[in-house]
Amino acid sequence: MPLLAIMALAAGTYAFRLAGPLLRQRVRMPEGAQRLFAMAAAVLLIALAATSALTQGHGFAGWARPAGVGVAGLLAARRAPFPVVVIAAAATTAMLRLCGVP
């Protein structure tokens, strides 16, 4: 990518991020839009996690990885400490792979 395009994208990104704090008092968002934006962030994060959990390359990742992600999701929903969530997910995936589950 040419250096000029990179600089233009960087300047546009910086301007876009700076516009939020500068225009906060001038632009009012309706309550419905604010709720929608809050939910949209969660939906995008879940979609990213699902894509990473279920695919590897151009195909299905197997059952061990989604099982580990499921265990992590369950523990996170129960508000377990983060290290416990990570270790339990890794252990679940490792044990299933050790048992021969792809």
N, C-alpha and C positions, 0 to 999 in steps of 0.2 A: 504494500500500500504506500503510495507516495507520502512524503513527509508533510506536504501541504494538507492533504486529506486528514491525516492524523491530528495535525494541529487544529484544523477546523472542528473535528469531532470533539477534541478535548475542550476547546473554547465553548462550544455549544453545550456540552455536558456541564461545565462549570457555571455557565450563565443560567442554565435550567435549575441547577441546585441552589444557586444564589437567589433566584427569583422567589423561592418559597419564603424565606425569612423577610425579604424586602417587601413583598406584597401581602404578607399575612394580615395586616390591618385593613387593607383596601379591598380585598376580595373575600366575600362571604360565601361559604359553601353551604348548601341546604343540608339539613340533618340526614335526610335519606342518602345523599351522596357521600357524606362522611361515613355512615354505616357501611355503605357499599364498598368504599375504598378500604376500610378496615377488614372486611370479609374477603376482598379480592387478594389482599396480601397473604392471608392464610390459605386461600385456595391455590395460589401460585406456589407457595411453599410445599403444600401437600402434593401437588402435581409433580414438582421436581423430585420430591422424595419417592413417589411412586414410580416415576420413570427410572430413577437410579436403582431402585430396589428390584424392579422386575425385568430390566433389560441389561444385556451385556453385548456390546457390539451391535449387531442387527437382529439378535434373537433373544429368546427367553433366557433368563439367568439361571434357571433351575429353582428348586423349591427351598433350598437351604437359606439363601439370602432373604427372600420374602418372609420366611419364618422368623429369622433374626430381627428383621425390621418390625414385624408384628409384635414380638416380645418387647422390643424397645418402645413401641407405641403404647402398649399396654402399661408398661412400667412408668412411662412419662405421664400418661393420663392419671395414674395413681400417685403422681408427684414424688416418685423415687428420686434420690440424688443422681445427678448426671453421671458420675463414675459408675454407679451401679447399673444404670441403663446401658451404658456403652459396654461394660464387661459382660452383662447378661446377653446382650445381642450378639457379641462376638463369640461367646461361649456356645450359645444356641446354634449359630451357624457352623462353628467348628465341630461340634458334636454331631450334627446332622451330616456334615461332609465326611467325618470319620466313620459314620455308619453306612456310608455309600450313597447318601442322598445327594443328587447333583445340585 
